[in-house]
Amino acid sequence: MKYLQRLGKSLMLPVSIMPIAALLKGIGYWIDPTGWGIHNPIAALLIAAGGAIIDNLPILFAIAVAMEMSKKRDTAIVLSALACYMMMTTILSSKCIALMLQIPEYAVDLAFHNTQSAFIGILVGLIVAISFQKFDQKRLPQFLAFFDGKRFASIISIGITLLISLIFIDIWPMCYHFFIWFGKEIANFGPISAGIYGVLNRLLIPTGLHHALNSVFWFDVTGINDIGKFWGTISGGVKGVTGMYQAGFFPVMMFGLPGAALAMYRCARKENKKKVGAILFSAALASFFTGVTEPLEFAFMFVAPTLYFIHALLTGLMLFIAATFKWMAGFGFSAGLIDYVLSFKSPFANNILFLIPLGILCGLIYYIVFRVLITRYNIMTPGREENEVKKVEKVENNFDEIAIQLFEALGGKKNIISVDHCITRLRVEVKDISLIDKQTLSKMNFSHIVESSEHEIQIIIGTEVQFIAEILNEILM
């Protein structure tokens, strides 16, 4: 669980910049809902600007995870993560697969037409982080000395990425087609199929395999084509039925996830509310307005997987309820306010106003369930790290002076391996904890000092910890 929490923390920086991108893209879509920029240059600009971030989120995940999980701040890690990501996505692209199999690109398995997912980014980040943790101090024989240290770690990460990419050539299509097969099997269960689809859609978001299920229910794999029929671009729609694989997402994205965000904000520690509140509020606004949920979902997906599983179940429940009562709405972009308003124009919209009270109920359920579980089981959602208490008294806010004193008290460069931080806590990995001058640390009047393991010490400093951590890392370079 601790490892998952660290992974979740590493995603917070890319996640924090996503809401503004989602809003830019949503506003652009609102200006030109049919052409997506074709009919309006301002819409084209906004959609392109927002898409530049959202569409490249896996790259940001790869870099962030590599840096945070390795506990190192080094350009070599960033370059390695970027190189490994480009290599893996290129190998798994339809063009490369066509070359390797000596077949036309149109004949390549559909599984390879969309492999640039958050899962690939996170996987690459973990590969690079582990490689640098294990091998960036590796010394090679003299005649190979140019390739030792960080270069050797980069080579290892590229080698592992190549190996996993080759394995994925066989595994990825199997997984992709399994979910297509499963979707076909449940497609005839009526509202129940909508509920099952909703659960799996959310659970598969991190892997990118939700696209396989989407192709069954939203597009023309088995003839359901829920989106095309709802908007009348394809014939065969049935009022009260068409839209059943879309409608239930509106209560979740417009009300449910914002309710979860409010619960996480209310459960955050007082000193952290301002910081996490800005992220959660902007992410909730993006979810409500545009239906882009990744900023919120990735904020708790890994730090609180139990909550994410409950979120998936509640999504399935909302799709089941909307399908059962034939409250039908659809989307072209995602299930936010913009598409909800546009749904009124569809000939297959049915009792669409009932989605609003369902959404309000959904928001209350999310808020209550999340808040009760977070407080009852002390779940470490953003802003709830343990022992995040009062700040240490600073000497005229001289962070350089504090950092230098800390550096010497922790044993200097010969003892400090890495320095990391969260919202208020400094985490230092050391070679020998007995070399730490505990008497000096105690005189520095820190609020709390914990030896969390044989090689790690944690010091509660306050929200200024990032400045001290940056100075310590500069000294260590």
C-alpha positions as CSV (number, residue, x, y, z in Angstrom):
1,M,0.0,0.0,0.0
2,K,2.9,2.4,0.8
3,Y,4.3,1.8,-2.7
4,L,0.9,2.6,-4.3
5,Q,0.7,5.8,-2.2
6,R,4.1,6.9,-3.4
7,L,3.0,6.1,-7.0
8,G,-0.2,8.2,-6.5
9,K,1.9,11.0,-5.1
10,S,4.1,11.0,-8.2
11,L,1.1,11.5,-10.4
12,M,-0.1,14.6,-8.6
13,L,2.1,17.1,-10.5
14,P,0.8,16.1,-14.0
15,V,-2.7,15.7,-12.6
16,S,-2.6,19.3,-11.2
17,I,-2.1,20.9,-14.6
18,M,-4.8,18.8,-16.3
19,P,-8.0,20.7,-15.2
20,I,-7.1,23.9,-17.1
21,A,-6.4,21.8,-20.2
22,A,-9.7,20.1,-19.9
23,L,-11.5,23.4,-19.5
24,L,-9.8,24.8,-22.6
25,K,-10.8,21.8,-24.6
26,G,-14.3,21.9,-23.2
27,I,-14.8,25.6,-24.0
28,G,-13.5,25.0,-27.5
29,Y,-16.0,22.1,-28.0
30,W,-18.8,24.3,-26.6
31,I,-18.0,27.0,-29.1
32,D,-18.0,24.5,-32.0
33,P,-19.8,21.3,-30.9
34,T,-20.2,19.8,-34.3
35,G,-17.0,20.7,-36.1
36,W,-14.5,20.7,-33.1
37,G,-12.7,23.7,-34.6
38,I,-13.5,23.3,-38.2
39,H,-16.1,26.1,-38.1
40,N,-14.4,28.4,-35.6
41,P,-10.7,29.4,-35.3
42,I,-11.0,30.2,-31.6
43,A,-12.5,26.8,-30.9
44,A,-9.7,25.2,-32.9
45,L,-7.1,27.1,-30.9
46,L,-8.6,26.1,-27.5
47,I,-9.1,22.5,-28.4
48,A,-5.6,22.2,-29.7
49,A,-4.1,23.9,-26.7
50,G,-6.0,21.7,-24.2
51,G,-5.4,18.5,-26.3
52,A,-1.7,19.2,-26.3
53,I,-1.7,18.4,-22.5
54,I,-4.5,15.8,-22.3
55,D,-3.4,13.8,-25.3
56,N,0.2,13.7,-24.0
57,L,-0.6,12.9,-20.4
58,P,1.1,9.4,-20.6
59,I,4.4,11.1,-21.4
60,L,4.0,13.4,-18.3
61,F,3.2,10.3,-16.2
62,A,6.3,8.5,-17.4
63,I,8.6,11.5,-16.5
64,A,6.8,12.2,-13.1
65,V,6.8,8.5,-12.0
66,A,10.4,8.0,-13.0
67,M,11.6,11.0,-11.0
68,E,9.4,10.6,-7.9
69,M,9.7,6.8,-7.6
70,S,13.5,6.9,-8.0
71,K,13.8,9.7,-5.4
72,K,16.2,11.5,-7.6
73,R,16.2,14.8,-9.5
74,D,18.3,14.3,-12.6
75,T,18.0,15.2,-16.2
76,A,19.3,11.7,-17.1
77,I,16.1,10.2,-15.6
78,V,13.9,12.6,-17.6
79,L,15.7,11.8,-20.8
80,S,15.6,8.0,-20.1
81,A,11.8,8.1,-19.4
82,L,11.1,10.1,-22.5
83,A,13.3,7.7,-24.7
84,C,11.8,4.6,-23.2
85,Y,8.3,5.9,-23.7
86,M,8.9,6.8,-27.3
87,M,10.5,3.4,-28.0
88,M,7.7,1.4,-26.4
89,T,4.9,3.3,-28.1
90,T,6.7,3.2,-31.4
91,I,7.2,-0.6,-31.2
92,L,3.6,-1.1,-30.3
93,S,2.3,1.2,-33.0
94,S,0.3,-0.1,-36.0
95,K,3.0,1.1,-38.4
96,C,5.8,-0.7,-36.7
97,I,3.8,-3.9,-36.2
98,A,3.0,-3.8,-39.9
99,L,6.7,-3.6,-40.7
100,M,7.6,-6.4,-38.4
101,L,4.9,-8.7,-39.6
102,Q,5.3,-7.6,-43.3
103,I,1.6,-6.9,-43.7
104,P,-0.3,-3.7,-44.8
105,E,-1.0,-1.3,-41.9
106,Y,-4.8,-1.6,-42.4
107,A,-4.4,-5.3,-41.6
108,V,-2.8,-4.7,-38.2
109,D,-4.8,-5.8,-35.2
110,L,-7.0,-3.0,-33.8
111,A,-5.3,-3.4,-30.4
112,F,-2.2,-1.6,-31.7
113,H,-4.1,1.5,-33.0
114,N,-4.3,3.1,-29.5
115,T,-1.4,2.1,-27.2
116,Q,-0.5,5.5,-25.9
117,S,-2.2,5.1,-22.6
118,A,-1.6,6.2,-19.0
119,F,-0.7,2.5,-18.2
120,I,2.2,2.6,-20.7
121,G,3.4,5.9,-19.2
122,I,3.3,4.7,-15.7
123,L,4.9,1.3,-16.6
124,V,7.8,3.1,-18.4
125,G,8.2,5.4,-15.4
126,L,8.5,2.5,-13.0
127,I,11.0,0.7,-15.3
128,V,13.3,3.8,-15.4
129,A,12.9,4.5,-11.6
130,I,13.9,0.9,-10.7
131,S,16.8,0.9,-13.2
132,F,18.2,4.1,-11.7
133,Q,17.7,3.0,-8.1
134,K,19.6,-0.2,-8.8
135,F,22.3,0.7,-11.4
136,D,23.1,4.4,-11.4
137,Q,26.1,3.8,-9.1
138,K,27.3,0.7,-11.1
139,R,31.0,0.8,-12.0
140,L,32.1,-0.9,-15.2
141,P,35.6,-2.1,-16.2
142,Q,37.9,0.8,-17.2
143,F,37.6,0.2,-20.9
144,L,33.8,0.6,-20.5
145,A,33.9,3.4,-18.0
146,F,32.1,5.9,-20.3
147,F,29.0,3.7,-19.9
148,D,28.9,3.4,-16.1
149,G,26.8,5.2,-13.6
150,K,23.7,7.0,-15.0
151,R,24.5,6.0,-18.6
152,F,24.5,2.3,-17.5
153,A,21.1,2.8,-15.8
154,S,19.7,4.4,-18.9
155,I,21.0,1.4,-21.0
156,I,19.4,-1.1,-18.6
157,S,16.0,0.8,-18.7
158,I,16.0,0.8,-22.5
159,G,16.8,-2.9,-22.5
160,I,14.0,-3.8,-20.1
161,T,11.6,-1.6,-22.1
162,L,12.5,-3.3,-25.3
163,L,12.0,-6.7,-23.7
164,I,8.6,-5.8,-22.2
165,S,7.5,-4.2,-25.5
166,L,8.2,-7.5,-27.3
167,I,6.2,-9.4,-24.7
168,F,3.3,-6.9,-25.1
169,I,3.2,-7.6,-28.8
170,D,1.6,-11.0,-27.9
171,I,-0.1,-10.0,-24.6
172,W,-1.8,-6.7,-25.6
173,P,-4.0,-8.1,-28.4
174,M,-5.1,-11.0,-26.2
175,C,-6.2,-8.6,-23.4
176,Y,-7.8,-6.3,-26.0
177,H,-9.9,-9.0,-27.7
178,F,-10.8,-10.6,-24.4
179,F,-12.7,-7.5,-23.4
180,I,-14.3,-7.2,-26.8
181,W,-15.5,-10.8,-26.5
182,F,-16.7,-10.1,-22.9
183,G,-18.5,-7.0,-24.1
184,K,-20.3,-8.9,-26.8
185,E,-21.3,-11.6,-24.3
186,I,-23.0,-9.2,-21.9
187,A,-24.5,-6.8,-24.6
188,N,-27.9,-8.6,-24.6
189,F,-28.5,-8.2,-20.8
190,G,-30.3,-4.8,-21.2
191,P,-29.8,-2.4,-18.3
192,I,-27.6,-5.0,-16.5
193,S,-25.2,-4.9,-19.4
194,A,-25.0,-1.1,-19.0
195,G,-24.2,-1.5,-15.3
196,I,-21.5,-4.1,-15.9
197,Y,-20.0,-2.0,-18.7
198,G,-19.9,1.1,-16.4
199,V,-18.0,-0.8,-13.7
200,L,-15.4,-2.2,-16.2
201,N,-15.1,1.1,-18.0
202,R,-13.8,2.8,-14.9
203,L,-11.7,-0.2,-13.7
204,L,-9.9,-0.3,-17.1
205,I,-9.2,3.4,-17.3
206,P,-5.6,3.0,-15.9
207,T,-4.7,0.4,-18.5
208,G,-6.2,1.9,-21.6
209,L,-8.1,-1.3,-22.3
210,H,-11.4,0.5,-21.7
211,H,-11.2,1.4,-25.4
212,A,-11.9,-2.2,-26.2
213,L,-15.1,-2.1,-24.3
214,N,-16.0,1.3,-25.7
215,S,-15.7,0.0,-29.2
216,V,-18.3,-2.7,-28.5
217,F,-20.9,-0.4,-26.9
218,W,-20.2,3.0,-28.4
219,F,-19.1,2.2,-31.9
220,D,-19.8,-0.3,-34.7
221,V,-18.1,-3.6,-33.5
222,T,-21.4,-5.5,-32.8
223,G,-23.9,-3.0,-34.3
224,I,-24.8,-1.3,-31.0
225,N,-23.1,2.0,-32.1
226,D,-24.7,3.9,-29.1
227,I,-23.1,7.3,-29.8
228,G,-23.7,7.3,-33.6
229,K,-27.3,6.2,-33.2
230,F,-28.0,8.7,-30.4
231,W,-27.0,11.7,-32.5
232,G,-28.8,10.4,-35.6
233,T,-25.6,10.1,-37.7
234,I,-26.4,6.4,-38.0
235,S,-29.9,4.9,-38.5
236,G,-31.5,2.4,-36.2
237,G,-31.8,4.3,-32.9
238,V,-34.7,3.4,-30.5
239,K,-36.0,6.1,-28.2
240,G,-35.6,5.0,-24.6
241,V,-32.9,2.5,-25.5
242,T,-30.3,4.3,-27.5
243,G,-28.0,6.2,-25.1
244,M,-28.1,3.6,-22.3
245,Y,-24.4,3.2,-22.4
246,Q,-23.8,6.9,-22.0
247,A,-26.6,8.4,-19.9
248,G,-25.4,7.1,-16.5
249,F,-22.0,8.8,-16.8
250,F,-23.6,12.2,-16.5
251,P,-24.6,11.9,-12.8
252,V,-21.2,10.5,-12.0
253,M,-19.1,13.1,-13.9
254,M,-21.3,16.1,-13.2
255,F,-22.1,15.4,-9.5
256,G,-20.6,12.2,-8.2
257,L,-16.9,12.9,-8.6
258,P,-17.2,16.6,-7.5
259,G,-18.9,15.1,-4.4
260,A,-15.9,12.9,-3.9
261,A,-13.6,15.9,-4.3
262,L,-15.5,17.8,-1.7
263,A,-15.2,14.9,0.7
264,M,-11.4,14.6,0.1
265,Y,-11.1,18.4,0.7
266,R,-13.1,18.3,3.9
267,C,-11.0,15.3,5.2
268,A,-7.7,17.0,4.4
269,R,-5.7,18.4,7.3
270,K,-6.3,22.0,8.0
271,E,-2.9,23.2,7.1
272,N,-3.1,21.4,3.7
273,K,-6.6,22.4,2.6
274,K,-5.5,25.5,0.7
275,K,-3.1,23.6,-1.4
276,V,-5.1,20.4,-2.1
277,G,-8.3,22.5,-2.4
278,A,-7.0,24.3,-5.4
279,I,-6.3,21.1,-7.2
280,L,-9.5,19.3,-6.2
281,F,-11.7,22.3,-7.0
282,S,-10.3,22.8,-10.5
283,A,-10.5,19.1,-11.2
284,A,-14.1,19.0,-10.0
285,L,-14.9,21.9,-12.2
286,A,-13.4,20.2,-15.2
287,S,-15.3,17.0,-14.4
288,F,-18.7,18.9,-14.1
289,F,-18.2,21.2,-17.0
290,T,-16.4,19.0,-19.6
291,G,-16.7,15.5,-18.3
292,V,-12.9,15.1,-18.1
293,T,-12.4,13.0,-15.0
294,E,-8.7,12.0,-15.1
295,P,-7.5,14.8,-12.9
296,L,-9.8,13.6,-10.1
297,E,-9.5,9.9,-10.7
298,F,-5.7,9.8,-10.8
299,A,-5.7,11.9,-7.6
300,F,-7.0,8.9,-5.6
301,M,-6.7,5.9,-7.9
302,F,-3.5,4.6,-6.4
303,V,-3.4,6.3,-3.0
304,A,-6.8,4.9,-2.2
305,P,-7.6,1.9,-4.5
306,T,-10.5,0.9,-2.4
307,L,-12.2,4.2,-3.0
308,Y,-11.6,3.9,-6.7
309,F,-13.2,0.4,-6.8
310,I,-16.2,1.9,-5.0
311,H,-16.3,4.7,-7.6
312,A,-16.4,2.0,-10.3
313,L,-19.3,0.2,-8.6
314,L,-21.2,3.4,-8.2
315,T,-20.6,4.3,-11.9
316,G,-22.1,0.9,-12.9
317,L,-25.1,1.6,-10.6
318,M,-25.8,5.0,-12.2
319,L,-25.7,3.5,-15.7
320,F,-28.0,0.7,-14.6
321,I,-30.5,3.1,-13.0
322,A,-30.5,5.5,-16.0
323,A,-31.0,2.5,-18.4
324,T,-33.7,0.9,-16.3
325,F,-35.8,4.1,-16.2
326,K,-35.0,5.1,-19.8
327,W,-33.4,8.4,-18.9
328,M,-31.3,8.9,-22.0
329,A,-28.7,11.4,-22.8
330,G,-25.5,11.2,-24.9
331,F,-22.2,12.8,-25.6
332,G,-19.8,13.6,-28.4
333,F,-16.9,14.7,-26.1
334,S,-17.7,13.4,-22.6
335,A,-20.5,13.4,-20.0
336,G,-20.2,17.0,-18.7
337,L,-22.5,19.9,-18.6
338,I,-21.7,20.9,-22.2
339,D,-22.8,17.6,-23.7
340,Y,-25.8,17.4,-21.3
341,V,-27.1,20.7,-22.7
342,L,-26.4,19.6,-26.3
343,S,-28.2,16.3,-25.7
344,F,-31.6,18.1,-25.7
345,K,-31.1,18.5,-29.5
346,S,-31.0,14.7,-30.1
347,P,-34.2,13.0,-31.3
348,F,-33.4,10.1,-29.0
349,A,-33.0,12.2,-25.8
350,N,-35.6,10.8,-23.3
351,N,-36.6,12.1,-19.9
352,I,-33.3,13.8,-19.8
353,L,-34.2,16.1,-16.9
354,F,-34.4,13.2,-14.5
355,L,-30.6,12.8,-14.7
356,I,-30.3,16.0,-12.7
357,P,-32.0,14.7,-9.5
358,L,-30.2,11.4,-10.0
359,G,-27.0,13.3,-10.2
360,I,-27.7,15.2,-7.0
361,L,-28.4,11.9,-5.2
362,C,-25.2,10.5,-6.8
363,G,-23.2,13.5,-5.5
364,L,-24.6,13.0,-1.9
365,I,-23.8,9.3,-2.1
366,Y,-20.2,9.9,-3.2
367,Y,-19.7,12.6,-0.6
368,I,-21.0,10.5,2.3
369,V,-19.4,7.2,1.3
370,F,-16.0,8.8,0.6
371,R,-16.0,10.9,3.8
372,V,-17.1,8.0,6.0
373,L,-14.5,5.6,4.6
374,I,-11.7,8.2,4.6
375,T,-12.2,9.1,8.3
376,R,-13.2,5.6,9.5
377,Y,-10.2,3.9,7.9
378,N,-7.8,6.8,7.9
379,I,-7.3,6.6,4.1
380,M,-4.4,8.7,2.9
381,T,-6.2,10.8,0.2
382,P,-4.5,14.0,-0.9
383,G,-3.7,16.3,2.1
384,R,-4.0,13.6,4.8
385,E,-0.5,12.4,5.3
386,E,0.1,11.4,8.9
387,N,1.8,13.7,11.4
388,E,1.5,16.7,9.2
389,V,1.5,19.1,12.0
390,K,2.8,22.5,13.0
391,K,5.7,24.1,11.1
392,V,9.2,24.3,12.5
393,E,10.4,27.8,13.7
394,K,12.5,29.2,10.9
395,V,15.5,31.5,11.6
396,E,14.4,34.6,9.6
397,N,13.1,32.1,7.0
398,N,16.7,31.4,6.0
399,F,16.1,28.2,4.1
400,D,19.8,28.0,3.0
401,E,20.9,28.1,6.6
402,I,18.5,25.4,7.6
403,A,19.4,23.2,4.7
404,I,23.1,23.5,5.4
405,Q,22.6,22.6,9.1
406,L,20.4,19.6,8.1
407,F,23.0,18.5,5.5
408,E,25.7,18.4,8.2
409,A,23.5,16.8,10.8
410,L,22.4,14.1,8.5
411,G,26.0,13.0,7.8
412,G,26.8,15.0,4.6
413,K,27.3,13.7,1.1
414,K,29.0,10.5,2.3
415,N,25.9,9.4,4.2
416,I,22.9,10.9,2.4
417,I,21.6,8.8,-0.6
418,S,18.5,10.8,-1.6
419,V,16.2,13.6,-0.4
420,D,12.4,13.6,-1.1
421,H,9.4,15.5,0.3
422,C,5.6,15.5,0.5
423,I,3.4,18.4,1.5
424,T,5.1,19.0,4.9
425,R,7.5,16.2,5.4
426,L,11.2,15.8,4.5
427,R,12.2,12.2,3.7
428,V,15.9,11.4,3.7
429,E,17.4,8.0,2.7
430,V,20.8,7.5,4.3
431,K,23.5,4.8,4.2
432,D,24.0,4.6,8.0
433,I,21.4,6.1,10.3
434,S,23.9,6.0,13.3
435,L,25.9,8.7,11.6
436,I,23.1,11.2,12.0
437,D,23.7,13.9,14.6
438,K,20.4,13.6,16.5
439,Q,21.4,16.1,19.1
440,T,21.8,18.8,16.5
441,L,18.5,17.9,14.9
442,S,16.7,18.2,18.2
443,K,18.2,21.7,18.7
444,M,16.7,22.8,15.4
445,N,13.3,22.6,16.9
446,F,11.5,20.4,14.4
447,S,8.0,19.4,15.4
448,H,8.5,15.7,14.7
449,I,11.4,13.4,13.7
450,V,10.8,9.7,12.9
451,E,13.3,7.0,12.0
452,S,10.9,5.2,9.6
453,S,13.4,2.4,8.7
454,E,17.0,1.5,9.1
455,H,17.9,3.8,6.2
456,E,15.3,6.5,6.2
457,I,14.5,9.4,8.5
458,Q,11.4,11.7,8.2
459,I,11.3,15.2,9.5
460,I,8.1,17.3,9.7
461,I,9.1,20.8,8.6
462,G,5.9,22.4,7.2
463,T,4.7,23.6,3.9
464,E,8.1,25.2,3.2
465,V,9.7,21.8,3.0
466,Q,9.9,21.9,-0.8
467,F,12.4,24.8,-0.6
468,I,14.7,23.1,1.8
469,A,14.5,19.8,-0.1
470,E,15.5,21.6,-3.3
471,I,18.5,23.2,-1.6
472,L,19.6,19.8,-0.2
473,N,19.3,18.2,-3.6
474,E,21.4,21.0,-5.1
475,I,24.1,20.5,-2.5
476,L,24.1,16.7,-3.2
477,M,24.6,17.2,-6.9
